Each structure stands twice: as C-alpha cells, then as structure tokens.
Amino acid sequence: MDSVYPHSQYSRSSESTAASSVDDVHIPRPLIPGVIVPAMTFYEPYTEDVDQETVAQHVVRVADAGVVGIATQGSNGEAVHLTHQERRSVTKTTRKALDDAGYQSIPIIVGCGAQSTRETIELCREALTSGGDYALVLPPSYYSPMYRSDTVMEFFQDVADASPIPILIYNYPAAVGGIDLDSDMIAQLSKHLNIVGCKLTCGNTGKLGRIASAVDATTPWDANSGFMAMGGSADFIIPTLAVGGSGVICGLGNIAPKACVKLVNLYAAGKMKEAKKLQAVVARGDWAAISGGIVGAKSVMQTYFGYGGLARRPLPRPTKDEMLKYAKDFKELVDLETSL
C-alpha cells in the first residue's frame, strides 16, 4: 500500500537523511553501542514551568559519565505532560547544553509518540528543527480495538517514509495498552532504511536476541549492520549484550549513569565476574526505580544530588515516609555511583 504522506530521502544512521521540510541535508550524529539515557524533565517548584537550567545541568552531568546518547521526551521525560512547545524547548536546551559542554558528537533521540500518524510525523519534524537526530516512536494505542492485523506495521512504515530523521521503534506494552511487537514484525520493519533501531522495554531478551540475529545488530565489539537493538532497562544489561544487543536505553542512567556505563564496559572487556557483581547492584537499584516510578526517582535525586523536584500533577507528591523509603532503597546504588 502506498503512503499518503510525503516521502523523505532516508538511509541508515551513518549516512545522510534529508528533511522534506527543510532545504539543507540533515546528517544525524552516529549512534554507537553503549548506554543512552532518557533524560528527565524538571520543573519550577510552584509554577510547574519547565526548569531549563536544571534540564541543561542534568544532561551535562549524565554526559560526563560517558554515555553515548541522550533521549528527550521519553517516559522518564514525562512527554505526556508536555506541550509541543515545551517538547521543542527541552530538546533545544539539551542540544545547546551538550554543545556548550563539548559534547557536540552526542546524538539526541527524541520521543515522538502520538495517537495519529499525522501528529507523529509532525513531532518528528519538530524534533529535527529542535536539534534532534533520531525519533523514538511508540505504536499508537487509543483505538487499538479497531486495528486490523497490519495497522501497526503500516503506521511505522508511513512514519518512516515521511520522517525527516531516522526512527527507532519503541516497544513498551505497558504504556500502550498491551500492544507488543514481536520479533518478526520488528525484523521486517528493520528493512526500511529510515528505521535504524529499536528499544525493548518489554524485557523479553529472547525477542531481543532474535531481532539482533535477524538484523545483524551493532554491538560494542562489532559494527555489523548499524541497526541498534537496544534493551530498555538497566536490570538486564548483561542479558542484552549476551544475546547480541547493542546496549541499553535506561531511565536508571538519570541516577547512576557511571554504574551503567561501567557495566557495559566490563562486559565488553570480558571481565565477567566483575560485570555480574555490578549487574546485581544495578538490578536492585532498577527494581527500586521501577517500584517508585518517576515520583520515586525524582525524590531520590533530590535527596542525594540536590535536584530533581517533583513530577507534574496529577502525579502525586511523595510523603516523608515514602521519601525515606526511596532513599533507603537506592542507597546501595547511589553509594556505588558516587564512588566511581
């Protein structure tokens, strides 16, 4: 079926991608294997306006840890709480902060999920003009009971056809009413030259391994095809790498980026005993993050790092008892992070 959306010229991330809405050619910064952090968005305490200064300081702190990419407007970035203008401003602030700190080569992946194909493409175009290099795209889900068997596949193909920047498929069933792309679907979509990777927050390492094998995914030790098969959580970094994955896009990197980077480096260097020991600490910390959600993660950052603040309402404010629990649950990981 032919797409009704205007086509961009597209290619794998190492080549050029031309934007249909701009005259000059966009060359995305290359994606390389390792740790990518979906950065949080921070707010002024009373107005809930975006705190751009803290956004900038945070991404530089994370970049200093050795991560290979930053994602904006993901789940940890509270994308669903942001207007289009706020999304653009956060990405612009992130790009400027990285450039000013000497991290011009670090790519930015921008969350561009929306409920219509049209708005998703619009977000991809806005991502480009705001300084983004790639789009991270969830499948739409609101009308999923009405979908045909090929609806999700057509959605990703249409978005990839029209997006001025390469896209990564975001498979996160818990966020989209249970829609769960299988390995055959993702492998088929990977043949589109403007689809350059995937993030699996479903936690299915068997699926990740099948995808990595089918697409000959890039790994920390071999460039292969250039397709990035990324795990979506820090608690299975070693399993991701063991089945041929490219690395991880993990929210825990907001709190412990050094620990996550060290874990990837230990495994890539063949230091299995040290890597397994570190994975256990990271996994316990990630369980605390999963249990506390964005509310708990921000509370812990405020307690241990002096910033973080609150999530946007209607997310709840943590009680004093909850703050103490979050601090206790994360102490082992934060102690490790501050020692590195």
Secondary structure, DSSP 8 states (H G I E B T S, - for coil): ---SS---B---TTS-EE-TTSSSEE------SEEEEE----B-TTT--B-HHHHHHHHHHHHHTT-SEEEESSTTTTGGG--HHHHHHHHHHHHHHHHHTT-TT--EEEE---SSHHHHHHHHHHHHHTT-SEEEE----TTGGG--TTHHHHHHHHHHHH-SS-EEEEE-GGGTTT----HHHHHHHTTSTTEEEEEE-S--HHHHHHHHHHHT--BTTB-TT--EEEES-GGGHHHHHHTT--EEE-GGGGT-HHHHHHHHHHHHTT-HHHHHHHHHHHHHHHHHHHHHHHHHHHHHHHHHHS------TTS----HHHHHHHHHHHHHHHHHHHH-
